């Protein structure tokens, strides 16, 4: 029987780190600093998984503005994604979690977005943060708990 395209199973685990262009919530950073964040995250994903794809986009969220009226915040974001085999994801997930947690602190973000999709779970977005008791009512799931 003739094989059809594609000829292999493929890389079935997709992960992505969302790199923000702000600090302290909604303060824009310089283009140089943003480019450095992207390059560093891309280099990290390449080191861990052997490759990555960078996609530029626009993100938005709401915060409490004056008189507690919702205020829309928009920011440039870059999604640094990769595809891997499930065993490679499991091998590197602790390093990915540590990387994102360290960047959340370094970039002065409330959290850093992380996407994951596997062959048995749909695409999901998670907000990763380093453990911080000052953020009352927050619970921290390990990435292995969502994959």
N, C-alpha and C positions, 0 to 999 in steps of 0.2 A: 504494500500500500504506500502511495506517495505521501510524504509529509507536506503539510500546508504551512504557510507563513503565519506566524513566526515559528521558528524551529526549536525554541527552548521555552522553559516555564516563565522566565523573566524575573525581574526584581520586584517582588510583590509588597514590600514595605516602603511607604513614602513617609518621610519626615521633613519638617520645615521649621526654621526659626524665623520669626518676624522681627526684623531689625528696625527700630524706631528712629525717627529723625528729631526727637525731642529729649529733653531732660526735665526732671522735676515736674513731671506731668505734661505740661503743654508749652514749655520754653524751647523754641527752635535752637538747634545747634548749627554750627558752621558746616558748609558743604565738605570741607576737609575732614572734620571730625566724623561726619556721617559716612564719608567714603572709607575712612579708617575702620569704622565699625563693620561695614559691609565686607571689606577685604579680610579683616580678622575672622569674621564668622565664616566666610567662604573658605579661607585657609583651614580653619578648624574642621569643617565638614569634609573637605578634600582629604585631610590627614586621617580622619576617622573612617571614612567610607569610600575613598578613592575618587570622588567626583561630586559635583554639585551644579545646580542651575540657579541663576539669579534672575528674579523677576521684580521689576519696579512697579509700585502701585500707590494708591492713595487710601489711607485708612481713616476712619472717623469713629468717634464715640462722644457721649454726652457727659458733662459734668455739671454740678450745681453752680450756676452763675450768680449774678447779683439778685438779691431778693429770692434766692433759692429757685430761680427760674432755670430750666435746663439750658445749657449752652453747648452748642455743637463744636467740637474740636476736630479739625482735620489735620492730618500730617502725612508727609511722604513716608513710605515704608518700602523696605526691600525684603522679599521673601527669598531666603536661601534654602533650597530644597535638595533632597537627594533621594535616590531609590536604592534599596539594598535587599539582600536576602534576609529572611527572618532571623537566622542564626547570627548574622553580622549585626543586626539591630540589637539583639539581646547582648551580644558581646560588648557593644559600645554605649548602651543606654545610660549607664552610670556616669560615664564621662560627659555625655550630652547634658544630662541633668545638672551636673556640677558646673558645666560651662554656662548654661542658661542662668542658673542661680547667681553665679559670679557676675554675669553681665547685668542682671537686674539691679544689683547693688552698684556696680561701677557706673552704669548708665543712669542711675537715680530714677528708676522706673518703679511704679507700684507693682508691676508684673511684666513678664515678657511672653508674648504669644508663641505657642508651639503647636504645630499641626502634626497629626499622625493618621495614617490610613494603612490597614493591613488587609490581607486577603480574606480575613474573617471578621473585620470590624470596619464600619464606614468611616469616612473622613470625620475627624473631630478636632476642635480647637480647644486648647487648654491654656490657662494663664498661670505661668510658673513664677513662683517667687521663693526667695530664700526664707527660711523660717524666721519669722519676726513676731514675737509676742505682742508688740505694740499694735499690730493689726488684729484687733479683737474680732473674735468670731471666725477667723480664717482657719481652714484646715488645709493641710498640705498632703497631696497625693503624690506618691512616687510615680515616675514615668512608667515603671514596670507594671503598675496597677491599672494603667489605662491602655496599654498596648495589647 
